[in-house]
Amino acid sequence: MTDHLTTDSGRRIAYDRLDGQGPGVVFLGGFRSDMQGSKAVHLRDWAAARGRAFLRFDYSGHGTSSGAFEDGCIGDWAADARAVIEALTHGPQVLVGSSMGGWISLLLARTIPDRVAALVTIAAAPDFTERGFWAGFSAEQRDMMAKDGRVALPSEYGEPLILTRRLIEDGRKHLVLDQPLSLPFPVRMLQGTADADVPMSWAMDLLDHVSGEDVRLTLVKGADHRFSSPECLQLIVATIDAVA
């Protein structure tokens, strides 16, 4: 069942929450994804069967939450995540961050570490607006961004992907790989070797960058960015079980 939370910023965030035993599990989805994705649904079903507290939600501009996707940025979506965690959960949570959600989970670990029991990332994409989009722009695209404030990229999902100057500039304010990042709780990073969107080297960079006494990276040979095969989904829930 979908409910809505209106944040202090006025954004109306759609969410689905299950009451149950803790620590609760919070799923943080990826860029342009929503809480009806295969990983979010699988985790909900797993949590329901286990009697575990669980929360999934749509960032503003995603799914059935308010706002337009093109108006959003990393700071907005991180604020959405913090708002739902603080308003709808109790105590430390296991954050499960997929792709962009991995970046947002790291931001939350930096801003509200007392609410994090453990961290599980799936093809984490920290700093992707800079390392991926901006670094991949041609000189013409950078000029277009400066002139028009946006760039349209072809998308395999249909409509072109519109990237805005606000997205890029705000992303630079929320980088996590440019300063020390302490993760004083269990951290498990999952990464497919056949991921065409997040290079395997990014996972290695993140592992090298963070500090913590219980940080592990698992590489799955042949897994792609979706990380949604039955084997991958089973690995995700087994990993959550192992840390909390």
Secondary structure, DSSP 8 states (H G I E B T S, - for coil): --EEEE-TTS-EEEEEEE--EEEEEEEE--TT--TTSHHHHHHHHHHHHHTEEEEEE--TTSTTSSS-GGG--HHHHHHHHHHHHHHH--S-EEEEEETHHHHHHHHHHHH-GGGEEEEEEES--TTHIIIIIIHH--HHHHHHHHHHSEEEEEETTEEEEEEEHHHHHHHHTT-STTS--B--S-EEEEEETT-SSS-HHHHHHHHHH-B-SSEEEEEETT--TT--SHHHHHHHHHHHHHH-
